[in-house]
Amino acid sequence: MTERAFDIVLWGATGATGRRAARHLARRCDDRRLRLAIGGRNREKLEALRHDLPKGGTPLPVLVGDSHDTAFMAEMAARARVIASTAGPFALYGSELVAACVENGTQYCDLTAEPQWMRAMIDAHEEKARETGARIVHSCGHDSIPSDLGVQFLQDAALARFGGPCKRVATRVTRLKGGFSGGTAASFLNAMRLRESDPDFDRLSADPYALCPDGEREGPDGPDRMMPVRVTWDADMQAWTKPYFMGPMNSKVVRRTNAIMGYPYGRDFRYEETGLTRSGIGGWWAAMSSMLFGRLFLTAMAIPATRGFLQRNMLPKSGEGPSKEVRETGSYEIVLVGEMPNGTILKARVTGQGDPGVRSTTLMLTEAALCLAEDQDGISVGGRFWTPAAAMGGLLRDRITKHAGMSFELTDTL
Ligand SMILES: NC(=O)c1ccc[n+]([C@@H]2O[C@H](COP(=O)([O-])OP(=O)(O)OC[C@H]3O[C@@H](n4cnc5c(N)ncnc54)[C@H](OP(=O)(O)O)[C@@H]3O)[C@@H](O)[C@H]2O)c1
C-alpha cells in the first residue's frame, strides 16, 4: 500500500457514538504510535471535540466535508489506511464512503445494523473490493460483534474438544442493561419509512440468508422474525424465551460468516437468537408481556402519525444518548448453547461492561479499527465485504477482551 497521511480516520466523530469513539481512540493511541484524524461535516463541533480529547502531542487533524460529497469522500479514502464510520443511519449517509473506500483499497469498519443497505453495498461493490484489497467490515458494534465472535468462539471450542462444529447454536440474551442513542432511533425510523416504499423490504428482513453470497442463500433456518409468533420454552436453558429486536440482524451476520468462510460450522448449521426470561408462570408472563409490548411498539412505529409522535416526544435525537451513569453502570450477557450432532451440549458466555448501545459499542468499534490498522499481518483474508468474525476473528476477540471490558468463556458441557 502506498504511504497514506493517516492510519485511522474516525468519520462522524461529532455524533453520540462518534464522540465517545474519538475519546477511546485518542486514549488508546496516546503514545502517538498511529496517525489519527477525526472527520465530519461541522468544523465547529469537530474543533470543540478535538479540544476535549485526551492531550498528547499535536492536536488531531480535522477533516471537514459532507457524506454525499463524492470528491471529498474519494480524497479522504485515498489519504487513510483505515476509516471507521459512525455517520448513520448508514442507508442515508454511508454509501458514498463505502464506494470510496472500495475504490481506493481502504480498510473500513462501521456500526451499521441495516441489512437492506448492507445487501445493496455487497451487490454494488464486492467484486471491486476483491480487486482493490479493501476489507469492508460492517456491524462492528454491539450489533453484531458479541454474537458473531461468540459463535466463532463456541465453534472453535467444539472443534478443539470434539473434532467438529455444533450443528445448532441458540444465543440467549440473558442481561441487557443500558440505553440507546439518537442514531439508533434514526436508523429504526428510517427502516420503517423504507419499508413503506420498498416492496422487497419485508422479504429481505425475513430471509435468514439475506446477507449470504449469491447462489448460497439456502439453508435449514426458517424465516427471521423480529416478533415471534408465540412464546416458546427453551429446554436447554430451562426458561421462557422473549423477543430480541436485534436477533434477526445478528443471525444474518452469523450465517454470512459461516458462508463466506467456507462453512466451518457446516452447511446444515442452524442459528437463532432471542431474549430469555425465567422458568415458571412469572417467566412465561414476562415473555408474554415483552411480546405484547414489542408488537404494540412495532405497530405504533409502522403508522406515520404515531411514529411521528414517538419521534418528537420519546425517542432520543441525533447526538443524544444515555446518561453517563447509564453508560457506566450498564452491562450485558449472552449465553450461547451449542448442540453437537450426538446431542452433547456445549455452552459459552459472552459478557460486556458498560451500556451495550453506546459505551461498549464504541469500545468495540475502536478495537476493530485498531485491529485493521495494526494487525494487518495477522489478518489472513484479502479485500471483500467481511463480517467481524470472518475478517478479524481471534485477533479482535483478544483486543476486546483486553481493552473493551468483554469476556468470552466456556461454561459447561452436558
Ligand atoms: N451496531 C450497534 O450496535 C450500534 C450502536 C449504536 C449506534 N449504532 C449506529 O451508529 C450510527 C450513529 O449513531 P449515533 O447515535 O452516534 O448517531 P448521531 O448522534 O446522530 O451521529 C451521526 C453522525 O453523523 C454525522 N452526519 C450526519 N449527516 C451527515 C452528512 N451528510 N455528512 C457528514 N456527516 C453527517 C453527524 O454530524 P453532525 O454532528 O454534524 O450532525 C454525526 O456526527 C447510527 O446509524 C446507529 O444506528 C449502531
The ligand as a Tripos MOL2 file, in Angstrom:
@<TRIPOS>MOLECULE
LIG
   48    52     1     0     0
SMALL
NO_CHARGES

@<TRIPOS>ATOM
      1 N1        -24.2680   -1.5890   15.8300 N.am      1 LIG1
      2 C1        -24.6100   -1.0770   17.0080 C.2       1 LIG1
      3 O1        -24.6750   -1.7790   17.9900 O.2       1 LIG1
      4 C2        -24.9010    0.4010   17.0930 C.ar      1 LIG1
      5 C3        -24.9500    1.0290   18.3400 C.ar      1 LIG1
      6 C4        -25.1550    2.4140   18.3650 C.ar      1 LIG1
      7 C5        -25.3280    3.1300   17.1790 C.ar      1 LIG1
      8 N2        -25.3180    2.4550   16.0010 N.ar      1 LIG1
      9 C6        -25.4830    3.1660   14.7250 C.3       1 LIG1
     10 O2        -24.4460    4.1230   14.6300 O.3       1 LIG1
     11 C7        -24.9030    5.2650   13.8760 C.3       1 LIG1
     12 C8        -24.5750    6.5210   14.6360 C.3       1 LIG1
     13 O3        -25.3480    6.6000   15.8090 O.3       1 LIG1
     14 P1        -25.2500    7.9120   16.7130 P.3       1 LIG1
     15 O4        -26.2340    7.7740   17.7910 O.co2     1 LIG1
     16 O5        -23.8530    8.2160   17.0170 O.co2     1 LIG1
     17 O6        -25.8140    8.9980   15.6540 O.3       1 LIG1
     18 P2        -25.7900   10.5900   15.7300 P.3       1 LIG1
     19 O7        -25.5660   11.0400   17.1260 O.co2     1 LIG1
     20 O8        -26.9970   11.0600   15.0280 O.co2     1 LIG1
     21 O9        -24.4830   10.9510   14.8740 O.3       1 LIG1
     22 C9        -24.4880   10.8780   13.4820 C.3       1 LIG1
     23 C10       -23.2010   11.4580   12.9390 C.3       1 LIG1
     24 O10       -23.3020   11.5110   11.5270 O.3       1 LIG1
     25 C11       -22.9970   12.8350   11.0800 C.3       1 LIG1
     26 N3        -23.6810   13.1510    9.8320 N.ar      1 LIG1
     27 C12       -24.9950   13.1200    9.5730 C.ar      1 LIG1
     28 N4        -25.2310   13.5060    8.3030 N.ar      1 LIG1
     29 C13       -24.0270   13.7740    7.7540 C.ar      1 LIG1
     30 C14       -23.6100   14.2210    6.4730 C.ar      1 LIG1
     31 N5        -24.4810   14.4550    5.4830 N.pl3     1 LIG1
     32 N6        -22.2910   14.4100    6.2560 N.ar      1 LIG1
     33 C15       -21.3860   14.1850    7.2440 C.ar      1 LIG1
     34 N7        -21.7340   13.7530    8.4690 N.ar      1 LIG1
     35 C16       -23.0340   13.5590    8.7250 C.ar      1 LIG1
     36 C17       -23.4540   13.7060   12.2230 C.3       1 LIG1
     37 O11       -22.8860   15.0060   12.1180 O.3       1 LIG1
     38 P3        -23.4360   16.2590   12.9810 P.3       1 LIG1
     39 O12       -22.9210   16.0590   14.3800 O.co2     1 LIG1
     40 O13       -22.8370   17.4180   12.3000 O.co2     1 LIG1
     41 O14       -24.9260   16.2170   12.9210 O.co2     1 LIG1
     42 C18       -22.9390   12.8950   13.4030 C.3       1 LIG1
     43 O15       -21.5460   13.0710   13.5270 O.3       1 LIG1
     44 C19       -26.3900    5.0170   13.6200 C.3       1 LIG1
     45 O16       -26.5370    4.5060   12.3230 O.3       1 LIG1
     46 C20       -26.7780    3.9560   14.6350 C.3       1 LIG1
     47 O17       -27.8380    3.1440   14.1840 O.3       1 LIG1
     48 C21       -25.1150    1.1180   15.9350 C.ar      1 LIG1
@<TRIPOS>BOND
     1     1     2 1
     2     2     3 2
     3     2     4 1
     4     4     5 ar
     5     4    48 ar
     6     5     6 ar
     7     6     7 ar
     8     7     8 ar
     9     8     9 1
    10     8    48 ar
    11     9    10 1
    12     9    46 1
    13    10    11 1
    14    11    12 1
    15    11    44 1
    16    12    13 1
    17    13    14 1
    18    14    15 2
    19    14    16 1
    20    14    17 1
    21    17    18 1
    22    18    19 2
    23    18    20 1
    24    18    21 1
    25    21    22 1
    26    22    23 1
    27    23    24 1
    28    23    42 1
    29    24    25 1
    30    25    26 1
    31    25    36 1
    32    26    27 ar
    33    26    35 ar
    34    27    28 ar
    35    28    29 ar
    36    29    30 ar
    37    29    35 ar
    38    30    31 1
    39    30    32 ar
    40    32    33 ar
    41    33    34 ar
    42    34    35 ar
    43    36    37 1
    44    36    42 1
    45    37    38 1
    46    38    39 2
    47    38    40 1
    48    38    41 1
    49    42    43 1
    50    44    45 1
    51    44    46 1
    52    46    47 1
@<TRIPOS>SUBSTRUCTURE
     1 LIG1         1 GROUP 0 **** ****
